[in-house]
């Protein structure tokens, strides 16, 4: 038996030179363990890696204030709107009174032009405008102060005890229903024609409204505060003094703000009786002497005084009761 001869190598194809095999890159040494251990470790690391949380859906924004009911515009916008409305009224006033008296839409005998009204300020100062304003403000302060003392005291009692309210309500309804002009002669019979009559007239004009607003403010205090105070052992007087009245004070102050404006409207009626000083005195004398333009200017001055008092009280009110965002 003979050995098989080795097979001869196949010759390379003609025209194609043979090339030696190129050495490939050396494989990197892997970690010890099974061949797929590194792949599993890498997959586990990717699974444990934190993934970005999906962004929440965008919430629809609130509609603008001009498309929302009972929404307040920004402060500057409100001021601009108010000034714009005044400018429109002033333009209409100028338009109907412009030109010569025979060409004006409204006769100067009925309505003076803006230039004539505001140009009479110097003449009004010569009639002791400042002194008369101070006299009126003193009467208003006395009348509203007395009305606040009586109205708030009775209102707190009536708001706390329904029996007190049942006794006082008929008188309050009477005073609120009767026109104050009809009560003017009676104040003359009761208090004379001097300073007492004027202050008491303002007192009778504002006290029923102060009383009603105080009762409303006391009644608006949530019952849970009263029940909490009772649970802690507070007496009825302590509940009134430390719970009901303090929580009602912001709304009571708001009522007093309005009463000052009301009193400035009524004081001119009282100052028509035996006038010696005051804005009503200036109005009556201006009417007799034919200073119609000055009387129109006095109306603007009364409105500015009422606005100044309201803004001043509101400024201190917001500082004292900063927790009330609705003031």
JOGIZI-V251424 format. One record per helix or strand of 2 or more residues. SS is the DSSP state (a for helix, b for strand). FROM is the first residue (numbers start at 1). TO is the last residue. Records with the same first field share a line. If there is no record, write none. Layout:
SS: FROM-TO / FROM-TO
//
This chain:
a: 37-48 / 65-67 / 75-97 / 114-118 / 121-125 / 129-160 / 162-177 / 180-191 / 195-219 / 223-231 / 236-270 / 279-289 / 292-320
//
